[in-house]
Amino acid sequence: NWNASSSTLEMLAKDEDAFVRRAVACNWNASSSTLEMLAKDKDDVVRWNVSHNPETSFETLEMLAKDKDDGVRKSVALCSKTLPDTLARLAEDNDEFVRLY
């Protein structure tokens, strides 16, 4: 719910259901600390959603740029908020599609 408070979203970010965590990762009301926690989630879609959230911090994007999942790294490469230093590292990624973006 787009009207959920950041404290409610913080609680839901710890839910065992990945679909709940995915929804929290998309929510613009999620705090930067909640998004940072979700950026370490075992579910790659959760991490991908964090990379698309405009409230995600530069530091969290930097962490996601080193993600094991190439889809997450591609998403960081496409993000308009990603810093030039991070983009330079992604330009040298092992995955050709990450480098492409």
CORLINCOR-V801763 format. One line per field, one symbol per residue. ss: DSSP state (H for helix, E for strand, L for the rest). phi: phi as a letter, one per 30 degrees, with the letter a starting at -180 (. if undefined). psi: psi as a letter, one per 20 degrees, with the letter a starting at -180 (. if undefined). A space follows every 50 residues. Layout:
ss = ???
phi = ???
psi = ???
//
This chain:
ss = LLLLLHHHHHHHLLLLLHHHHHHHHHLLLLLHHHHHHHLLLLLHHHHHHH HHLLLLLHHHHHHHLLLLLHHHHHHHHHLLLLLHHHHHHHLLLLLHHHHH L
phi = .dcddddddddddcdddddddddddddddddddddddddcdddddeddde dcdddddedddddddcdddddddddddddddddedddddddcdddddddd d
psi = pijqrhhghgghijqhohhghggghipiiprhhghgghijqhphhghghg hipiiprhghhgghijqhphhghggghipiipqhgghgghijqhphhghh .
//
